[in-house]
C-alpha cells in the first residue's frame, strides 16, 4: 500500500522512525497538512486514519 521506502521499513531496520503501523499514516497526514497549508484545493488520501487526523487538525485550525 505505501510506496515510499520509509513507510515499508520494519522497526528493526529503522528503530528511530517509530512504530511502523503508525508511520505511514503520519507521513500521509503530514504531507496532506503541508499541502493544504501551502494552498492545495484538493487532497487525495488513502488511509482513513490519516483523513481523520487531517480533518481534526483543520477543524482546530478553523476554530475561534
PDB file with one MODEL, atoms N, CA, C and O in Angstrom:
MODEL        1
ATOM      1  N   UNK A   1       0.811  -1.192   0.000  1.00  0.00           N
ATOM      2  CA  UNK A   1       0.000   0.000   0.000  1.00  0.00           C
ATOM      3  C   UNK A   1       0.854   1.255   0.000  1.00  0.00           C
ATOM      4  O   UNK A   1       0.648   2.141  -0.829  1.00  0.00           O
ATOM      5  N   UNK A   2       1.796   1.344   0.904  1.00  0.00           N
ATOM      6  CA  UNK A   2       2.654   2.517   0.983  1.00  0.00           C
ATOM      7  C   UNK A   2       3.817   2.345   0.015  1.00  0.00           C
ATOM      8  O   UNK A   2       4.444   1.286  -0.019  1.00  0.00           O
ATOM      9  N   UNK A   3       4.102   3.355  -0.754  1.00  0.00           N
ATOM     10  CA  UNK A   3       5.115   3.229  -1.798  1.00  0.00           C
ATOM     11  C   UNK A   3       6.463   3.823  -1.425  1.00  0.00           C
ATOM     12  O   UNK A   3       7.448   3.554  -2.112  1.00  0.00           O
ATOM     13  N   UNK A   4       6.548   4.608  -0.378  1.00  0.00           N
ATOM     14  CA  UNK A   4       7.834   5.188  -0.040  1.00  0.00           C
ATOM     15  C   UNK A   4       8.622   4.252   0.866  1.00  0.00           C
ATOM     16  O   UNK A   4       8.053   3.493   1.650  1.00  0.00           O
ATOM     17  N   UNK A   5       9.930   4.324   0.743  1.00  0.00           N
ATOM     18  CA  UNK A   5      10.820   3.419   1.460  1.00  0.00           C
ATOM     19  C   UNK A   5      10.623   3.482   2.975  1.00  0.00           C
ATOM     20  O   UNK A   5      10.590   2.445   3.638  1.00  0.00           O
ATOM     21  N   UNK A   6      10.494   4.669   3.517  1.00  0.00           N
ATOM     22  CA  UNK A   6      10.396   4.832   4.967  1.00  0.00           C
ATOM     23  C   UNK A   6       9.151   4.177   5.549  1.00  0.00           C
ATOM     24  O   UNK A   6       9.178   3.727   6.695  1.00  0.00           O
ATOM     25  N   UNK A   7       8.072   4.113   4.797  1.00  0.00           N
ATOM     26  CA  UNK A   7       6.845   3.502   5.292  1.00  0.00           C
ATOM     27  C   UNK A   7       6.934   1.982   5.316  1.00  0.00           C
ATOM     28  O   UNK A   7       6.218   1.332   6.079  1.00  0.00           O
ATOM     29  N   UNK A   8       7.794   1.415   4.500  1.00  0.00           N
ATOM     30  CA  UNK A   8       7.914  -0.041   4.400  1.00  0.00           C
ATOM     31  C   UNK A   8       8.922  -0.639   5.377  1.00  0.00           C
ATOM     32  O   UNK A   8       8.877  -1.842   5.637  1.00  0.00           O
ATOM     33  N   UNK A   9       9.823   0.160   5.920  1.00  0.00           N
ATOM     34  CA  UNK A   9      10.868  -0.368   6.790  1.00  0.00           C
ATOM     35  C   UNK A   9      10.284  -0.915   8.090  1.00  0.00           C
ATOM     36  O   UNK A   9       9.343  -0.353   8.651  1.00  0.00           O
ATOM     37  N   UNK A  10      10.855  -2.013   8.554  1.00  0.00           N
ATOM     38  CA  UNK A  10      10.422  -2.582   9.834  1.00  0.00           C
ATOM     39  C   UNK A  10      11.067  -1.807  10.979  1.00  0.00           C
ATOM     40  O   UNK A  10      11.970  -0.998  10.763  1.00  0.00           O
ATOM     41  N   UNK A  11      10.600  -2.060  12.184  1.00  0.00           N
ATOM     42  CA  UNK A  11      11.171  -1.373  13.345  1.00  0.00           C
ATOM     43  C   UNK A  11      12.624  -1.791  13.580  1.00  0.00           C
ATOM     44  O   UNK A  11      13.417  -1.001  14.094  1.00  0.00           O
ATOM     45  N   UNK A  12      12.976  -3.015  13.212  1.00  0.00           N
ATOM     46  CA  UNK A  12      14.359  -3.472  13.357  1.00  0.00           C
ATOM     47  C   UNK A  12      15.281  -2.761  12.360  1.00  0.00           C
ATOM     48  O   UNK A  12      16.434  -2.467  12.677  1.00  0.00           O
ATOM     49  N   UNK A  13      14.772  -2.490  11.162  1.00  0.00           N
ATOM     50  CA  UNK A  13      15.571  -1.820  10.137  1.00  0.00           C
ATOM     51  C   UNK A  13      15.749  -0.330  10.424  1.00  0.00           C
ATOM     52  O   UNK A  13      16.784   0.248  10.093  1.00  0.00           O
ATOM     53  N   UNK A  14      14.753   0.284  11.030  1.00  0.00           N
ATOM     54  CA  UNK A  14      14.800   1.723  11.309  1.00  0.00           C
ATOM     55  C   UNK A  14      14.139   2.015  12.649  1.00  0.00           C
ATOM     56  O   UNK A  14      13.008   2.500  12.682  1.00  0.00           O
ATOM     57  N   UNK A  15      14.819   1.731  13.747  1.00  0.00           N
ATOM     58  CA  UNK A  15      14.204   1.926  15.064  1.00  0.00           C
ATOM     59  C   UNK A  15      13.912   3.389  15.397  1.00  0.00           C
ATOM     60  O   UNK A  15      13.037   3.661  16.219  1.00  0.00           O
ATOM     61  N   UNK A  16      14.610   4.322  14.788  1.00  0.00           N
ATOM     62  CA  UNK A  16      14.402   5.739  15.077  1.00  0.00           C
ATOM     63  C   UNK A  16      13.144   6.301  14.428  1.00  0.00           C
ATOM     64  O   UNK A  16      12.707   7.397  14.778  1.00  0.00           O
ATOM     65  N   UNK A  17      12.562   5.572  13.494  1.00  0.00           N
ATOM     66  CA  UNK A  17      11.371   6.064  12.804  1.00  0.00           C
ATOM     67  C   UNK A  17      10.077   5.753  13.532  1.00  0.00           C
ATOM     68  O   UNK A  17       9.013   6.209  13.113  1.00  0.00           O
ATOM     69  N   UNK A  18      10.142   4.997  14.599  1.00  0.00           N
ATOM     70  CA  UNK A  18       8.944   4.725  15.397  1.00  0.00           C
ATOM     71  C   UNK A  18       8.136   3.533  14.908  1.00  0.00           C
ATOM     72  O   UNK A  18       8.599   2.723  14.105  1.00  0.00           O
ATOM     73  N   UNK A  19       6.929   3.456  15.412  1.00  0.00           N
ATOM     74  CA  UNK A  19       6.026   2.339  15.138  1.00  0.00           C
ATOM     75  C   UNK A  19       5.671   2.272  13.653  1.00  0.00           C
ATOM     76  O   UNK A  19       5.116   3.228  13.112  1.00  0.00           O
ATOM     77  N   UNK A  20       5.982   1.162  12.987  1.00  0.00           N
ATOM     78  CA  UNK A  20       5.689   1.057  11.558  1.00  0.00           C
ATOM     79  C   UNK A  20       4.199   1.103  11.233  1.00  0.00           C
ATOM     80  O   UNK A  20       3.825   1.504  10.131  1.00  0.00           O
ATOM     81  N   UNK A  21       3.347   0.703  12.169  1.00  0.00           N
ATOM     82  CA  UNK A  21       1.903   0.736  11.917  1.00  0.00           C
ATOM     83  C   UNK A  21       1.382   2.163  11.843  1.00  0.00           C
ATOM     84  O   UNK A  21       0.428   2.437  11.115  1.00  0.00           O
ATOM     85  N   UNK A  22       1.996   3.069  12.583  1.00  0.00           N
ATOM     86  CA  UNK A  22       1.567   4.460  12.607  1.00  0.00           C
ATOM     87  C   UNK A  22       2.338   5.332  11.616  1.00  0.00           C
ATOM     88  O   UNK A  22       1.866   6.397  11.218  1.00  0.00           O
ATOM     89  N   UNK A  23       3.517   4.876  11.224  1.00  0.00           N
ATOM     90  CA  UNK A  23       4.418   5.697  10.416  1.00  0.00           C
ATOM     91  C   UNK A  23       3.807   6.134   9.092  1.00  0.00           C
ATOM     92  O   UNK A  23       3.876   7.312   8.740  1.00  0.00           O
ATOM     93  N   UNK A  24       3.218   5.214   8.363  1.00  0.00           N
ATOM     94  CA  UNK A  24       2.624   5.553   7.067  1.00  0.00           C
ATOM     95  C   UNK A  24       1.475   6.530   7.199  1.00  0.00           C
ATOM     96  O   UNK A  24       1.317   7.437   6.382  1.00  0.00           O
ATOM     97  N   UNK A  25       0.672   6.335   8.240  1.00  0.00           N
ATOM     98  CA  UNK A  25      -0.462   7.229   8.492  1.00  0.00           C
ATOM     99  C   UNK A  25       0.047   8.635   8.786  1.00  0.00           C
ATOM    100  O   UNK A  25      -0.476   9.611   8.247  1.00  0.00           O
ATOM    101  N   UNK A  26       1.060   8.742   9.632  1.00  0.00           N
ATOM    102  CA  UNK A  26       1.600  10.048   9.982  1.00  0.00           C
ATOM    103  C   UNK A  26       2.294  10.714   8.803  1.00  0.00           C
ATOM    104  O   UNK A  26       2.208  11.931   8.643  1.00  0.00           O
ATOM    105  N   UNK A  27       2.979   9.931   7.976  1.00  0.00           N
ATOM    106  CA  UNK A  27       3.608  10.504   6.778  1.00  0.00           C
ATOM    107  C   UNK A  27       2.557  11.044   5.817  1.00  0.00           C
ATOM    108  O   UNK A  27       2.724  12.130   5.260  1.00  0.00           O
ATOM    109  N   UNK A  28       1.483  10.299   5.620  1.00  0.00           N
ATOM    110  CA  UNK A  28       0.420  10.751   4.722  1.00  0.00           C
ATOM    111  C   UNK A  28      -0.279  11.990   5.278  1.00  0.00           C
ATOM    112  O   UNK A  28      -0.538  12.942   4.543  1.00  0.00           O
ATOM    113  N   UNK A  29      -0.583  11.977   6.577  1.00  0.00           N
ATOM    114  CA  UNK A  29      -1.263  13.118   7.191  1.00  0.00           C
ATOM    115  C   UNK A  29      -0.368  14.352   7.173  1.00  0.00           C
ATOM    116  O   UNK A  29      -0.836  15.452   6.877  1.00  0.00           O
ATOM    117  N   UNK A  30       0.894  14.183   7.484  1.00  0.00           N
ATOM    118  CA  UNK A  30       1.825  15.310   7.474  1.00  0.00           C
ATOM    119  C   UNK A  30       1.967  15.931   6.100  1.00  0.00           C
ATOM    120  O   UNK A  30       1.985  17.155   5.964  1.00  0.00           O
ATOM    121  N   UNK A  31       2.067  15.099   5.093  1.00  0.00           N
ATOM    122  CA  UNK A  31       2.163  15.593   3.721  1.00  0.00           C
ATOM    123  C   UNK A  31       0.893  16.337   3.325  1.00  0.00           C
ATOM    124  O   UNK A  31       0.960  17.407   2.721  1.00  0.00           O
ATOM    125  N   UNK A  32      -0.251  15.778   3.661  1.00  0.00           N
ATOM    126  CA  UNK A  32      -1.522  16.419   3.323  1.00  0.00           C
ATOM    127  C   UNK A  32      -1.666  17.769   4.029  1.00  0.00           C
ATOM    128  O   UNK A  32      -2.139  18.737   3.432  1.00  0.00           O
ATOM    129  N   UNK A  33      -1.260  17.832   5.292  1.00  0.00           N
ATOM    130  CA  UNK A  33      -1.347  19.098   6.024  1.00  0.00           C
ATOM    131  C   UNK A  33      -0.446  20.155   5.403  1.00  0.00           C
ATOM    132  O   UNK A  33      -0.849  21.309   5.250  1.00  0.00           O
ATOM    133  N   UNK A  34       0.766  19.767   5.046  1.00  0.00           N
ATOM    134  CA  UNK A  34       1.671  20.723   4.411  1.00  0.00           C
ATOM    135  C   UNK A  34       1.120  21.225   3.086  1.00  0.00           C
ATOM    136  O   UNK A  34       1.207  22.415   2.784  1.00  0.00           O
ATOM    137  N   UNK A  35       0.559  20.331   2.305  1.00  0.00           N
ATOM    138  CA  UNK A  35      -0.019  20.741   1.023  1.00  0.00           C
ATOM    139  C   UNK A  35      -1.235  21.638   1.223  1.00  0.00           C
ATOM    140  O   UNK A  35      -1.423  22.602   0.480  1.00  0.00           O
ATOM    141  N   UNK A  36      -2.057  21.331   2.217  1.00  0.00           N
ATOM    142  CA  UNK A  36      -3.231  22.162   2.496  1.00  0.00           C
ATOM    143  C   UNK A  36      -2.810  23.559   2.953  1.00  0.00           C
ATOM    144  O   UNK A  36      -3.388  24.559   2.525  1.00  0.00           O
ATOM    145  N   UNK A  37      -1.815  23.620   3.811  1.00  0.00           N
ATOM    146  CA  UNK A  37      -1.334  24.916   4.286  1.00  0.00           C
ATOM    147  C   UNK A  37      -0.653  25.713   3.175  1.00  0.00           C
ATOM    148  O   UNK A  37      -0.605  26.942   3.227  1.00  0.00           O
ATOM    149  N   UNK A  38      -0.128  25.012   2.172  1.00  0.00           N
ATOM    150  CA  UNK A  38       0.503  25.682   1.034  1.00  0.00           C
ATOM    151  C   UNK A  38      -0.525  26.150   0.013  1.00  0.00           C
ATOM    152  O   UNK A  38      -0.179  26.850  -0.938  1.00  0.00           O
ATOM    153  N   UNK A  39      -1.800  25.765   0.204  1.00  0.00           N
ATOM    154  CA  UNK A  39      -2.842  26.270  -0.672  1.00  0.00           C
ATOM    155  C   UNK A  39      -3.506  25.248  -1.569  1.00  0.00           C
ATOM    156  O   UNK A  39      -4.237  25.624  -2.486  1.00  0.00           O
ATOM    157  N   UNK A  40      -3.278  23.984  -1.337  1.00  0.00           N
ATOM    158  CA  UNK A  40      -3.913  22.955  -2.161  1.00  0.00           C
ATOM    159  C   UNK A  40      -5.430  22.994  -1.984  1.00  0.00           C
ATOM    160  O   UNK A  40      -5.926  23.158  -0.869  1.00  0.00           O
ATOM    161  N   UNK A  41      -6.155  22.844  -3.074  1.00  0.00           N
ATOM    162  CA  UNK A  41      -7.612  22.822  -3.030  1.00  0.00           C
ATOM    163  C   UNK A  41      -8.166  21.416  -2.844  1.00  0.00           C
ATOM    164  O   UNK A  41      -9.246  21.235  -2.282  1.00  0.00           O
ATOM    165  N   UNK A  42      -7.423  20.424  -3.318  1.00  0.00           N
ATOM    166  CA  UNK A  42      -7.882  19.030  -3.270  1.00  0.00           C
ATOM    167  C   UNK A  42      -6.770  18.175  -2.677  1.00  0.00           C
ATOM    168  O   UNK A  42      -5.604  18.305  -3.049  1.00  0.00           O
ATOM    169  N   UNK A  43      -7.143  17.306  -1.756  1.00  0.00           N
ATOM    170  CA  UNK A  43      -6.200  16.347  -1.185  1.00  0.00           C
ATOM    171  C   UNK A  43      -6.714  14.949  -1.481  1.00  0.00           C
ATOM    172  O   UNK A  43      -7.856  14.626  -1.153  1.00  0.00           O
ATOM    173  N   UNK A  44      -5.900  14.133  -2.086  1.00  0.00           N
ATOM    174  CA  UNK A  44      -6.264  12.740  -2.356  1.00  0.00           C
ATOM    175  C   UNK A  44      -5.530  11.895  -1.329  1.00  0.00           C
ATOM    176  O   UNK A  44      -4.302  11.819  -1.326  1.00  0.00           O
ATOM    177  N   UNK A  45      -6.300  11.265  -0.465  1.00  0.00           N
ATOM    178  CA  UNK A  45      -5.722  10.490   0.621  1.00  0.00           C
ATOM    179  C   UNK A  45      -6.255   9.068   0.581  1.00  0.00           C
ATOM    180  O   UNK A  45      -7.357   8.824   0.088  1.00  0.00           O
ATOM    181  N   UNK A  46      -5.478   8.136   1.098  1.00  0.00           N
ATOM    182  CA  UNK A  46      -5.824   6.719   1.023  1.00  0.00           C
ATOM    183  C   UNK A  46      -6.235   6.117   2.366  1.00  0.00           C
ATOM    184  O   UNK A  46      -7.123   5.266   2.414  1.00  0.00           O
ATOM    185  N   UNK A  47      -5.609   6.543   3.439  1.00  0.00           N
ATOM    186  CA  UNK A  47      -5.845   5.885   4.724  1.00  0.00           C
ATOM    187  C   UNK A  47      -6.869   6.663   5.547  1.00  0.00           C
ATOM    188  O   UNK A  47      -6.711   7.868   5.743  1.00  0.00           O
ATOM    189  N   UNK A  48      -7.915   5.994   6.031  1.00  0.00           N
ATOM    190  CA  UNK A  48      -8.963   6.680   6.794  1.00  0.00           C
ATOM    191  C   UNK A  48      -8.450   7.343   8.081  1.00  0.00           C
ATOM    192  O   UNK A  48      -8.961   8.389   8.481  1.00  0.00           O
ATOM    193  N   UNK A  49      -7.450   6.745   8.727  1.00  0.00           N
ATOM    194  CA  UNK A  49      -6.904   7.356   9.944  1.00  0.00           C
ATOM    195  C   UNK A  49      -6.180   8.663   9.628  1.00  0.00           C
ATOM    196  O   UNK A  49      -6.248   9.617  10.402  1.00  0.00           O
ATOM    197  N   UNK A  50      -5.494   8.703   8.499  1.00  0.00           N
ATOM    198  CA  UNK A  50      -4.815   9.935   8.081  1.00  0.00           C
ATOM    199  C   UNK A  50      -5.839  11.016   7.751  1.00  0.00           C
ATOM    200  O   UNK A  50      -5.629  12.189   8.061  1.00  0.00           O
ATOM    201  N   UNK A  51      -6.934  10.628   7.131  1.00  0.00           N
ATOM    202  CA  UNK A  51      -8.004  11.580   6.814  1.00  0.00           C
ATOM    203  C   UNK A  51      -8.567  12.174   8.106  1.00  0.00           C
ATOM    204  O   UNK A  51      -8.797  13.380   8.187  1.00  0.00           O
ATOM    205  N   UNK A  52      -8.787  11.336   9.104  1.00  0.00           N
ATOM    206  CA  UNK A  52      -9.325  11.817  10.379  1.00  0.00           C
ATOM    207  C   UNK A  52      -8.348  12.768  11.067  1.00  0.00           C
ATOM    208  O   UNK A  52      -8.770  13.764  11.654  1.00  0.00           O
ATOM    209  N   UNK A  53      -7.065  12.478  11.004  1.00  0.00           N
ATOM    210  CA  UNK A  53      -6.064  13.375  11.585  1.00  0.00           C
ATOM    211  C   UNK A  53      -6.094  14.741  10.909  1.00  0.00           C
ATOM    212  O   UNK A  53      -6.065  15.773  11.579  1.00  0.00           O
ATOM    213  N   UNK A  54      -6.151  14.740   9.591  1.00  0.00           N
ATOM    214  CA  UNK A  54      -6.165  15.996   8.844  1.00  0.00           C
ATOM    215  C   UNK A  54      -7.450  16.772   9.117  1.00  0.00           C
ATOM    216  O   UNK A  54      -7.411  17.987   9.309  1.00  0.00           O
ATOM    217  N   UNK A  55      -8.574  16.085   9.134  1.00  0.00           N
ATOM    218  CA  UNK A  55      -9.848  16.760   9.439  1.00  0.00           C
ATOM    219  C   UNK A  55      -9.818  17.391  10.828  1.00  0.00           C
ATOM    220  O   UNK A  55     -10.262  18.525  11.009  1.00  0.00           O
ATOM    221  N   UNK A  56      -9.301  16.665  11.796  1.00  0.00           N
ATOM    222  CA  UNK A  56      -9.220  17.199  13.151  1.00  0.00           C
ATOM    223  C   UNK A  56      -8.309  18.411  13.236  1.00  0.00           C
ATOM    224  O   UNK A  56      -8.626  19.389  13.912  1.00  0.00           O
ATOM    225  N   UNK A  57      -7.195  18.345  12.559  1.00  0.00           N
ATOM    226  CA  UNK A  57      -6.266  19.475  12.559  1.00  0.00           C
ATOM    227  C   UNK A  57      -6.881  20.691  11.896  1.00  0.00           C
ATOM    228  O   UNK A  57      -6.767  21.808  12.401  1.00  0.00           O
ATOM    229  N   UNK A  58      -7.532  20.474  10.767  1.00  0.00           N
ATOM    230  CA  UNK A  58      -8.157  21.589  10.041  1.00  0.00           C
ATOM    231  C   UNK A  58      -9.302  22.182  10.874  1.00  0.00           C
ATOM    232  O   UNK A  58      -9.504  23.397  10.875  1.00  0.00           O
ATOM    233  N   UNK A  59     -10.042  21.332  11.574  1.00  0.00           N
ATOM    234  CA  UNK A  59     -11.126  21.816  12.443  1.00  0.00           C
ATOM    235  C   UNK A  59     -10.553  22.687  13.552  1.00  0.00           C
ATOM    236  O   UNK A  59     -11.086  23.759  13.838  1.00  0.00           O
ATOM    237  N   UNK A  60      -9.468  22.232  14.182  1.00  0.00           N
ATOM    238  CA  UNK A  60      -8.813  23.022  15.222  1.00  0.00           C
ATOM    239  C   UNK A  60      -8.244  24.321  14.672  1.00  0.00           C
ATOM    240  O   UNK A  60      -8.278  25.352  15.343  1.00  0.00           O
ATOM    241  N   UNK A  61      -7.734  24.274  13.475  1.00  0.00           N
ATOM    242  CA  UNK A  61      -7.159  25.450  12.846  1.00  0.00           C
ATOM    243  C   UNK A  61      -8.221  26.508  12.548  1.00  0.00           C
ATOM    244  O   UNK A  61      -7.954  27.705  12.647  1.00  0.00           O
ATOM    245  N   UNK A  62      -9.424  26.063  12.184  1.00  0.00           N
ATOM    246  CA  UNK A  62     -10.503  26.971  11.820  1.00  0.00           C
ATOM    247  C   UNK A  62     -11.334  27.427  13.019  1.00  0.00           C
ATOM    248  O   UNK A  62     -12.179  28.313  12.885  1.00  0.00           O
ATOM    249  N   UNK A  63     -11.097  26.821  14.205  1.00  0.00           N
ATOM    250  CA  UNK A  63     -11.855  27.191  15.403  1.00  0.00           C
ATOM    251  C   UNK A  63     -11.488  28.589  15.868  1.00  0.00           C
ATOM    252  O   UNK A  63     -10.403  29.090  15.575  1.00  0.00           O
ATOM    253  N   UNK A  64     -12.385  29.198  16.581  1.00  0.00           N
ATOM    254  CA  UNK A  64     -12.150  30.563  17.090  1.00  0.00           C
ATOM    255  C   UNK A  64     -11.044  30.600  18.081  1.00  0.00           C
ATOM    256  O   UNK A  64     -10.719  31.666  18.604  1.00  0.00           O
TER     257      UNK A  64
ENDMDL
END
